Structures are given as structure tokens and as C-alpha cells.
Amino acid sequence: MVGDEFYPAMGGAPSYTVDLGKALRELGAEPIVLTHAYPGYPREEEFGGLKVKRLEGFVMSRVNRAASAGLIRRLYERIKFGGFDVVHGQDIYSPMALASVFSANKRKIPSVLTCHSIHKAGKIWQLIYKPIVSGMKRTDRVIAVSGAAKAYCAALGVPQNKIEIIPNGVDLSIFNTKVDGSAMRAKLGIAREPLAVTAIRFVKRKGPGYLVSAFSKVLRSMPDAKLAIAGSGPEAANLRVQIRKLGMEKSVEILIGLKREEVAELMAAADLFVLPSLVESFGIVLLEAMAVGTPIVCTRTQGATEIVDDGVNGVMVPPADSDALADAILRVLNDSQLARGLRKNGLKVVQNRFSWEKTAKMTLALYEKVCEEYAKSSSHN
């Protein structure tokens, strides 16, 4: 399992890698994570029961992506001598994941690539746009985490018969209704005040600036409300400046470096979870918040609409609309009956539709299928 983003980086791709890896291991597979080195972390370790190997090389720290021929060479060597049956790139925008597909092809190893995306990335990623498309076409299968992600893959020219929709799941051993958020509220110095939280990458496409702007409007009607923003990323400094300019230092807390268990506690501590993304192919954090029993407000992105039924298990608003976001936050915080309904229906969605066991079984079946196809192709050649 290969990708640039892995813990302590926070976001959908690292969560996907850990949760899928753990579920695959429970089915008898032997997943190994290959990622780049991260300051302060060992080159080899076990994380959540997964073997992790961190490779040395230059990394663009702002975007957390490999940018080193030496690192890619070390990745190739690991794949060459690793004895792997399948190579699984964890994100189409990961240089390491794309390089793993090319390395697998050279070593005649089947490969799979997961697409979490539904849009073209920013200017910096245009530099690797051709390798993205090439990697997606070279791999044996592309896993799309949603129907929206599948449509994006098809628009990039990936043949329909190479795309498999396998949705994300929830790690119920970490995110569940037994999680106690009282210690987290005490840590934040919050007693009975209304608390809204989010857990996102601090990048513009996740919309953190819109959330901060919306919360400034929330405070006009609910001055004792609090907001906790958990995550990390290049927009952290801009967020702090925005919070300071709005005079919200006493109302908004930025939390960096939380462990997953602490994120679960933060969600459980909250009266409301908010996902302000401008684009979202799926939204694992929505499922995680639902699983701990926290009502959600989110933007109406392509991936979120495949999880959230507006007014039933969540409240949806247009992306990039701070006023609508503020109104939705106030609506849920002020309406206990609505909050109870969202909580109840959110739990049903998680329990009935999404589990990592189901996702892992589908993924393992896909691994076996590409291995069989590869074996048949090799025997004919």
C-alpha cells in the first residue's frame, strides 16, 4: 500500500490506508505501507498493527508530496525485492502511488490505484497531470470511492471496465457511541457551551476559511458558542490570521497533531460536526462523526450527497456560502429535536451501509481478480 500521505499527516487518504489495511489484515492479508520519511518518525514501525516503511528523499513539505528521484528509486527497489502479490497506490494525486504503478509494471506485479478525487487539482498538480492519467490507465484497476469519483475517472479517459466502486467504511473500534468526550471538553475548557467541531486538512478545497467566517456570524446570535478545528496543512497560518482579525481567539481553537482516538473524542464532545468542503469525493469524517452519534452539517458536494440525505441524517448547504453555513449551524444547535433525529438516522446509515469489513472483502476480491487475470495473461504470453 503506497502513498505520500500517512500519519502523522491527517486526512482521508491516511485514514483510508490505515483502516483498509487493518481490515485486510483481519481477513488474512499481509499489508505493508510504503510512504516517505517524516521528521521525528522511525524509518520502520508498526502503526495500528500495520508494518510501515518510510523511505528517505526530498519531500515538498507544503503539499506533503515526494519530489525526489532518489526516493522513487528506493520505492522501486522496495517493490522489486518486497515479494508483493499486489501493489496498491492509495491516491491518484500521490507521486509515490503513481510511481508504484510504474514500478509494479516493470516487475510484472498487478497493481490497483484508488481515486478519492472528483476534480482537477490546483496549478502545482498540473505538472503531474499527464503522469496521473498515464498511471490510471496503466494500473489493472482503479478503485473509485464513490459514483462521483468513478465519473471523474471516466472523464479522464479510464475505461469503464477498469473502474470499480468500493466505498469507504468506518473503523467502529475507534468511532462509536461509547466514546466519551467529557475529557476533551475539559481539556478545551468547555463546560456547557455549545461546541461545533471539524477535522480536516488545512487546504483551501476543504473550506476552513468559510467555516471560520460562518462561525463569526454564529457568535452574533450565540456568543458563548465554541469552535474546534482539528487538522494540519498549509492553510494553518492563514486560519490563525483570519481568527485574529475577526477577534475570535477566545471562541475558536486550532488543534494540530491529534491522534485518531482523540479525534473520536473531539467528535463525541461536540454538539455538532461541520464539514465545509468546496469539493468532496466521499467524506470519511462524516461517517466517523455519525458513528459517534454527533449530528452533522456539511456542504452539498458530489461525494457527500451519496452519504447524506438532507434534513434526515445531516443538514446540507451550498459550498462556499458562509451565511448558509452559519444558518445551518445555528439551526442544529438551537433545535434539539432536529439534532436527535440527525443523530439517530446517522447511526442507522453507518450501521446499515458502511463498514470496513465489507470494504475490505470487496478490495481483497479485487486483488484476487487482478492476480488471476495477470496470471492468465502471463501464461498466454
C-alpha positions as a printed Julia matrix, in Angstrom:
381×3 Matrix{Float64}:
   0.0     0.0     0.0
   1.82    3.08   -1.27
   1.14    6.77   -0.7
   2.68   10.09    0.24
   0.13   10.87    2.96
   0.36    8.8     6.1
   0.25    9.57    9.8
   1.0    11.97   11.35
  -0.5    13.65    8.27
  -4.25   13.94    8.7
  -6.87   13.45    6.0
  -8.92   10.97    4.03
  -6.04    9.14    2.33
  -4.13    8.26    5.54
  -7.36    7.19    7.25
  -8.25    5.06    4.23
  -4.84    3.38    4.23
  -4.9     2.57    7.95
  -8.5     1.39    8.14
  -8.39   -0.64    4.94
  -5.04   -2.13    5.93
  -6.32   -3.2     9.35
  -9.45   -4.75    7.85
  -7.42   -6.59    5.19
  -5.12   -7.95    7.86
  -8.1    -9.34    9.74
  -9.07  -11.21    6.55
  -5.63  -12.83    6.37
  -3.79  -10.48    4.03
  -0.36   -9.04    4.91
  -0.46   -5.31    4.08
   2.73   -3.26    4.2
   2.63    0.54    3.93
   5.35    2.3     1.93
   5.46    6.08    2.4
   8.07    8.83    2.64
  10.1     9.72    5.72
   8.6    12.19    8.17
  10.61   14.23   10.68
  10.7    12.59   14.09
   9.25    9.27   12.96
  11.21    6.0    12.64
  12.05    4.58    9.23
  10.28    1.36   10.11
   7.49    0.93   12.65
   4.14   -0.65   13.33
   1.14    1.66   13.24
  -2.25    0.27   14.17
  -0.85   -3.22   13.6
   0.41   -2.34   10.11
   4.04   -2.57    9.06
   5.17    0.86    7.85
   8.35    1.58    5.92
   9.31    5.25    5.46
  11.65    5.98    2.57
  14.24    8.76    2.56
  14.14   11.52   -0.05
  13.19   15.14   -0.68
   9.57   16.0     0.06
   7.66   19.18   -0.77
   6.58   19.84    2.8
   3.85   22.35    1.93
   1.88   19.75   -0.02
   3.42   16.66    1.62
   4.45   15.04   -1.66
   7.6    13.26   -2.81
   9.8    15.23   -5.21
  12.97   13.16   -5.3
  14.36   10.79   -7.9
  16.24    9.07   -5.1
  13.06    8.42   -3.14
  11.32    6.99   -6.23
  14.36    4.79   -6.86
  14.18    3.47   -3.28
  10.48    2.8    -3.77
  11.24    0.8    -6.91
  13.84   -1.24   -5.01
  11.35   -1.97   -2.22
   8.79   -3.17   -4.74
  11.39   -5.13   -6.69
  12.58   -7.12   -3.68
   9.48   -6.99   -1.45
   7.82  -10.19   -2.65
   4.47   -8.42   -3.09
   1.48  -10.03   -4.79
  -0.28   -6.7    -5.43
   0.8    -3.06   -5.34
  -1.98   -0.66   -4.27
  -1.45    3.09   -4.82
  -3.53    4.99   -2.27
  -4.26    8.25   -4.12
  -4.09    9.37   -7.76
  -2.53   12.69   -6.68
   0.3    10.94   -4.85
   3.6    10.84   -6.78
   4.62    7.8    -4.74
   1.37    5.99   -5.55
   1.74    6.75   -9.27
   5.38    5.7    -9.21
   4.37    2.44   -7.54
   2.16    1.59  -10.53
   5.05    2.13  -12.94
   7.36    0.11  -10.67
   4.83   -2.72  -10.47
   4.54   -2.79  -14.26
   8.32   -3.1   -14.58
   8.34   -6.01  -12.12
   5.24   -7.61  -13.69
   3.2    -7.27  -10.49
  -0.54   -6.49  -10.62
  -1.47   -3.03   -9.41
  -4.52   -1.14   -8.16
  -4.94    2.62   -7.71
  -7.56    4.33   -5.53
  -9.23    7.54   -6.67
 -10.54    9.74   -3.85
 -10.93   12.74   -6.16
 -13.61   14.39   -8.27
 -11.9    17.49   -9.61
  -8.75   18.78  -11.2
  -6.25   19.89   -8.59
  -4.55   23.28   -8.34
  -1.81   24.63  -10.6
   1.01   22.78   -8.91
  -0.61   19.46   -9.73
  -0.96   20.32  -13.4
   2.75   19.5   -13.6
   1.93   15.85  -12.97
  -1.41   15.74  -14.8
  -0.11   13.5   -17.6
   1.5    11.01  -15.17
  -1.82   10.86  -13.29
  -3.75    9.86  -16.39
  -0.97    7.55  -17.52
  -0.83    5.85  -14.12
  -4.59    5.38  -14.03
  -4.55    3.8   -17.48
  -1.55    1.57  -16.7
  -2.93    0.12  -13.48
  -5.02   -3.05  -13.64
  -7.95   -1.5   -11.78
  -8.94    1.87  -10.38
 -10.96    1.83   -7.17
 -13.39    4.77   -7.06
 -14.65    5.53   -3.55
 -17.96    6.87   -4.88
 -20.06    7.22   -8.01
 -18.78   10.77   -8.35
 -15.18    9.55   -8.25
 -15.99    6.93  -10.9
 -17.43    9.62  -13.19
 -14.24   11.66  -12.71
 -12.05    8.68  -13.61
 -14.12    8.04  -16.73
 -13.82   11.71  -17.71
 -10.03   11.35  -17.51
 -10.23    8.53  -20.04
 -10.07    5.46  -17.82
 -12.12    2.64  -19.43
 -15.33    1.89  -17.55
 -14.44   -1.79  -17.2
 -11.28   -0.86  -15.26
 -13.16    1.17  -12.61
 -14.65   -0.48   -9.52
 -16.74    1.44   -6.98
 -15.74    0.35   -3.48
 -16.94    2.84   -0.84
 -15.06    3.75    2.32
 -16.08    2.48    5.72
 -15.85    3.41    9.38
 -13.49    1.97   11.98
 -16.1     1.21   14.64
 -13.41    0.14   17.1
 -12.4     3.82   17.32
 -15.52    5.69   16.25
 -18.59    4.51   18.16
 -21.23    5.72   20.61
 -19.23    4.51   23.61
 -16.56    7.17   23.05
 -16.54    9.63   25.95
 -15.96   13.26   25.02
 -16.05   14.71   28.54
 -12.26   14.68   28.98
 -11.83   16.5    25.67
 -14.32   19.18   26.7
 -12.43   19.61   29.97
  -9.14   19.83   28.07
 -10.61   22.6    25.9
 -12.01   24.37   28.96
 -15.59   23.99   27.76
 -18.41   23.24   30.17
 -21.95   23.59   28.86
 -21.2    25.95   26.0
 -22.33   24.78   22.53
 -19.4    23.18   20.71
 -19.03   22.74   16.95
 -16.02   20.86   15.58
 -14.41   19.8    12.35
 -11.48   17.54   11.41
  -9.99   18.36    8.03
  -6.84   19.01    6.07
  -5.98   22.71    6.24
  -6.17   23.27    2.49
  -8.43   25.66    0.58
 -10.55   22.93   -1.05
 -11.67   21.8     2.42
 -13.14   25.26    3.05
 -11.75   26.05    6.53
 -11.84   29.79    5.84
 -15.56   29.63    5.08
 -16.16   27.81    8.36
 -14.31   30.45   10.36
 -16.24   33.2     8.55
 -19.52   31.39    9.2
 -18.7    30.98   12.88
 -18.15   34.73   13.26
 -21.81   35.06   12.25
 -22.84   32.26   14.63
 -21.26   34.17   17.53
 -23.5    37.16   16.9
 -26.52   35.03   17.84
 -24.79   32.61   20.18
 -21.82   34.43   21.77
 -20.89   31.57   24.12
 -20.5    29.02   21.29
 -17.11   27.43   20.66
 -15.44   26.02   17.55
 -12.6    23.48   17.48
 -10.77   22.89   14.21
  -8.59   19.75   14.16
  -6.12   19.02   11.4
  -2.94   20.2     9.74
  -1.83   21.67    6.45
  -0.56   24.74    4.63
  -3.57   26.94    5.48
  -2.92   26.82    9.24
  -1.17   30.19    9.37
  -3.88   31.86    7.27
  -6.54   30.46    9.57
  -4.84   31.9    12.61
  -4.61   35.3    10.94
  -8.3    35.17    9.98
  -9.33   34.19   13.51
  -7.25   37.02   14.99
  -8.64   39.62   12.57
 -12.19   38.58   13.45
 -11.38   38.8    17.17
 -12.34   35.15   17.73
  -9.28   33.91   19.63
 -11.35   33.07   22.72
 -14.01   31.25   20.7
 -12.01   29.2    18.19
  -9.34   26.6    18.93
  -6.99   25.07   16.35
  -5.87   21.57   17.29
  -2.88   20.09   15.44
  -1.47   16.6    15.83
  -4.45   14.82   17.4
  -4.35   11.04   17.37
  -7.32    9.28   15.79
  -8.67    8.29   19.18
  -8.51   11.97   20.18
 -10.38   12.96   17.02
 -13.1    10.49   18.02
 -13.2    12.06   21.49
 -13.43   15.52   19.94
 -16.36   14.43   17.79
 -18.06   12.84   20.81
 -17.52   16.03   22.81
 -19.24   18.13   20.18
 -22.83   19.19   19.79
 -22.27   19.39   16.04
 -19.73   18.29   13.41
 -19.22   20.53   10.37
 -17.59   19.66    7.04
 -17.23   22.87    4.96
 -15.52   21.36    1.88
 -15.71   23.02   -1.52
 -15.32   19.59   -3.16
 -15.52   16.14   -1.61
 -15.43   12.76   -3.32
 -16.7    10.9    -0.26
 -16.09   12.3     3.23
 -14.98    9.6     5.69
 -15.16   12.12    8.55
 -18.91   12.41    8.0
 -19.29    8.7     8.69
 -16.96    8.91   11.68
 -18.99   11.74   13.22
 -22.21    9.84   12.59
 -20.7     6.74   14.2
 -20.01    8.52   17.5
 -23.53    9.94   17.44
 -22.8    13.55   16.55
 -25.19   15.48   14.25
 -23.59   16.84   11.08
 -23.77   19.89    8.85
 -21.94   19.68    5.53
 -21.72   21.28    2.13
 -23.6    19.8    -0.79
 -20.62   18.24   -2.58
 -20.82   15.35   -5.02
 -19.48   12.73   -2.6
 -21.44   13.97    0.41
 -24.74   13.61   -1.45
 -24.07    9.86   -1.67
 -23.94    9.69    2.14
 -26.2    12.46    3.43
 -29.94   12.81    2.98
 -30.57   16.49    3.65
 -32.67   17.01    6.78
 -32.67   13.3     7.61
 -29.16   12.28    8.64
 -27.49   15.66    8.12
 -28.1    19.24    7.06
 -26.6    20.33    3.73
 -25.76   23.8     2.42
 -24.17   25.11   -0.8
 -20.36   25.15   -0.85
 -18.57   28.49   -0.32
 -21.62   30.06    1.33
 -20.7    31.26    4.83
 -24.15   32.7     5.5
 -25.92   29.44    4.71
 -23.35   27.52    6.75
 -23.88   29.81    9.74
 -27.66   29.45    9.48
 -27.38   25.63    9.38
 -25.06   25.56   12.39
 -27.45   27.73   14.4
 -30.42   25.68   13.25
 -28.99   22.42   14.58
 -27.6    23.95   17.79
 -30.95   25.57   18.58
 -33.22   22.64   17.65
 -32.7    19.67   19.98
 -35.41   17.63   18.23
 -33.7    18.07   14.86
 -30.33   17.16   16.41
 -31.77   13.96   17.91
 -33.22   12.95   14.54
 -29.97   13.59   12.71
 -28.07   11.6    15.35
 -30.46    8.63   15.18
 -30.56    8.47   11.39
 -26.82    9.0    11.07
 -26.17    5.93   13.21
 -28.51    3.89   11.01
 -26.65    4.93    7.86
 -23.3     3.86    9.3
 -24.55    0.56   10.66
 -26.51   -0.44    7.56
 -24.35    0.76    4.69
 -20.71    1.28    5.63
 -18.19   -0.99    7.31
 -14.5    -1.59    6.69
 -15.1    -5.35    6.8
 -17.4    -5.06    3.79
 -14.99   -2.7     2.03
 -12.0    -4.98    2.75
 -13.82   -8.05    1.42
 -14.59   -6.24   -1.83
 -10.99   -4.99   -2.08
  -9.49   -8.41   -1.37
 -11.76   -9.95   -4.01
 -10.49   -7.33   -6.47
  -6.87   -8.14   -5.57
  -7.54  -11.82   -6.24
  -9.25  -10.99   -9.52
  -6.38   -8.89  -10.89
  -3.88  -11.55   -9.8
  -5.84  -14.21  -11.67
  -6.09  -12.03  -14.76
  -2.39  -11.26  -14.57
  -1.52  -14.95  -14.24
  -3.65  -15.86  -17.25
  -2.15  -13.04  -19.31
   1.39  -14.1   -18.38
   0.74  -17.76  -19.23
  -0.59  -16.77  -22.67
   2.47  -14.64  -23.32
